[in-house]
Amino acid sequence: MVHIISAQHSICNRFLAEIRDREKQKDRMRFRRNMERVGEIMAYEISKTFTYTKCCVQTPINPAEVMVPAKSVVIATVLRAGLPFHQGFLNYFDDAGNAFISARRTSCVDGQVEVRFDSIYTPDLRGKQLLLVDPMLATGSSLVIAYRELLAQGCCPEHTHIAAVIASKQGVAYVEKELAGEPVTVWTAALDEALTEKFYIDPGIGDAGDLAFGEKK
């Protein structure tokens, strides 16, 4: 199942507009904060799909019953572009475990991007709600590999939510095909039509990592 947040108009659209705007992109601090804001909104939307259990807390007056998430959360992101987006999820799921994946593009072969994974740091995923967050879902290949690499650590989450700020239709289709039958849901704030020859989303936003942290060598 694919959820497109901007399909229902909200304040998220303003943050998306600023993330895309090449003039506002020059303000790196604002760009990072907008990425964080979209992460917060998506965390809230994803939380609606969780199962909940009753919890009793003692107020200064009397006990009160509150429904709280029944499963723990792990937030996983691919360095470095995903860090501001990741922080938005962590602002809401502040007791979540965190996983970090070091990866980079190495080449493009037969219409697919080859990705090299250098290292993965993850807590136990067994029975958790895994949030695999990356600002750009372009071809989808790196997210599919990241998902499989996380599961290869030896434990499976109860459900995985793949979340992006901008996704391409081709990338979403690839994820749906490769992970068909898996307990996976895809979330994106916006869905764009195409990819460029260099596999950037069109119209997209450009390079999220460079915009957030400066151009790399």
URTAKA-V601018 format. One record per backbone hydrogen bond with DSSP energy under -0.5 kcal/mol. CO is the residue of the C=O (numbers start at 1). NH is the residue of the N-H. Records with the same first field share a line. If there is no record, write none. Layout:
BEGIN
CO=NH ; NH
END
This chain:
BEGIN
1=186
3=5 ; 188
4=7
5=8
7=9
10=13
11=14 ; 15
12=16
13=17
14=18
15=19
16=20
17=21
21=25
23=26
24=27
26=28
27=31
28=32
29=33
30=34
31=35
32=36
33=37
34=38
35=39
36=40
37=41
38=42
39=43
40=44
41=45
42=46
43=47
44=48
45=48
46=49
47=50
51=70
53=68
55=57 ; 66
57=59 ; 64
62=59
64=57
66=55 ; 68
68=53
72=129
73=97
74=76 ; 131
75=99
76=133
77=79 ; 101
78=82
79=103
80=83
82=86
83=87
84=88
85=89
86=90
87=91
88=92
89=92 ; 93
92=94
93=96
97=75
99=77
100=121
101=79 ; 103
102=118 ; 119
104=116
107=114
109=112
112=109
114=106 ; 107
115=117
116=104 ; 118
119=102
121=100
125=128
128=130 ; 158 ; 159
129=74 ; 131
130=132 ; 161
131=76 ; 133
132=163
133=78
135=165 ; 166
136=138
137=168
140=144
141=145
142=146
143=147
144=148
145=149
146=150
147=151
148=152
150=153
151=154
156=127
159=130
160=162 ; 185
161=132 ; 163
162=187
163=134
164=189
165=190
166=137
167=192
168=172
169=173
170=174
171=175
172=176
173=177
174=178
175=179
177=180
179=182
182=184
183=160
185=162
186=3
187=164
188=5
189=6
190=167 ; 192
192=169
194=202
196=199
200=196
202=194
206=208
207=211
208=212
209=213
210=214
END
